[in-house]
Amino acid sequence: MFKTRPIDRYIKQATAGLPRLERIDTAAELRVNLNLRIKELMLEGHTPEEAELLVVKNMGDAASTNRAFIFNRFKLSIGWLLVSASIFGGAGFWLFKTSNDARSENLNSLIAASNINGEITKETLENLNNELYFVKVDDGLGNDFAINVTDKSYFGRKIYLLSEQSKIQPILVYPR
Amino acid sequence: MNSSQKQLDLDLVILATLEQAPLYGLEIIKEVQERTNGALAFKEGSLYPALHRLVKLGWVLTEWQPSTTGGAPRKYYQLSDSGISALKKKKLEWNTIRNALDSLITSMIGV
């Protein structure tokens, strides 16, 4: 039965767990450099066996080298994961913020559109015509007005607009 | 010295060694020993994972080339443009640390 050479054992252990192509490339590189070292030591008078053992010993712990290879991959993957999360998270936050800004703009528009008593009149509501969804406004007198706003979160909810004059206007939102 | 400091040092050592010319693994180790008169010695096993990390960072490029002295082809490493930039940055960082330590040690000796 073949006895595995120390250099083979080292290379196998050091490159274990790496993706196939990376493992082959790394193993080839290690083998070339280790063999060069062995030749140098043989020229210094060591036997092939001695040279091989010394070279492997100089490489240090194969398991540590392997952990470093694996850790590099893991760390870089985590790095990319974090970068991706940052990008997508940032994009998500931007969309959320944009949506919130749009909602604020709508509310501000509505509030700004209210008259001096804080009341939202049919005429002012009709001027807010660039939005996506209808909003039903109850002015407390049984009169409903339809306007459009962009914020889906208002669906089916009664909300209240507060003007600077603290006039409360409940509005009910529903999809178009 | 913590692990990130050691990593900073090893990255700097490798990048600085590759600054002059492309080298293969064994040459890098010999070059480091020669240029530092043997003062900087590290286990050869730690070199290859570090080189691979630098390759993945895009700081170092690799190419298998035929041996000029016979024998098997060797995997040569050379700095990329981003590697050159990284080296400049690391040199600055190192100078800052060295100056800070020099100041500290000098003031302590003065006491």
Interface residues (C-beta under 8 A of the other chain):
Chain A: A14 D25 T26 A28 E29 L30 R31 V32 N33 N35 L36 R37 N58 M59 G60 D61 A62 S64 T65 A68 F69 F71 N72 R73 L76
Chain B: Y24 G25 L26 K43 E44 G45 S46 Y48 P49 A50 H52 R53 K56 L57 G71 A72 P73 R74 K75
